[in-house]
Amino acid sequence: MLVCHCRAVNDRRILDEIARGARDEFDVAAACGAGSECGGCVPAITRLLAACRDCPAAAASVTLDAVATHP
């Protein structure tokens, strides 16, 4: 699912960056650009980060659709 329209970054790319060690929205922005333009996607990035906070290696099994259903 496309998360960052400004930079055309999807949830899989963001999850890949989390798995590689991105720990916050600034890390994600530095790695792939998501969240670095208008900021409209930052809440979605924050949800993905929260879902993967304790297990970055498991980020590959998370999707934004799944995160959206669990506040």
Backbone hydrogen bonds, N-H to C=O, Kabsch-Sander energy under -0.5 kcal/mol:
donor,donor_aa,acceptor,acceptor_aa,energy
3,V,9,V,-2.3
4,C,9,V,-2.4
5,H,3,V,-0.8
8,A,4,C,-0.9
9,V,4,C,-1.8
11,D,1,M,-2.4
14,I,10,N,-1.7
15,L,11,D,-2.7
16,D,12,R,-2.3
17,E,13,R,-2.1
18,I,14,I,-2.1
19,A,15,L,-2.5
20,R,16,D,-1.6
21,G,18,I,-1.4
22,A,17,E,-2.6
28,V,24,D,-2.0
29,A,25,E,-2.4
30,A,26,F,-2.3
31,A,27,D,-2.1
32,C,28,V,-2.7
33,G,28,V,-0.7
33,G,29,A,-1.5
36,S,33,G,-2.1
42,V,39,G,-1.3
45,I,41,C,-2.3
46,T,42,V,-2.9
47,R,43,P,-2.0
48,L,44,A,-2.2
49,L,45,I,-2.6
50,A,46,T,-2.4
51,A,47,R,-2.2
52,C,48,L,-1.2
53,R,49,L,-0.6
53,R,50,A,-0.7
55,C,52,C,-1.0
58,A,55,C,-1.8
59,A,56,P,-1.7
60,A,57,A,-0.6
61,S,58,A,-2.2
62,V,59,A,-1.5
67,V,63,T,-2.1
68,A,64,L,-2.5
69,T,65,D,-0.8
70,H,67,V,-1.4
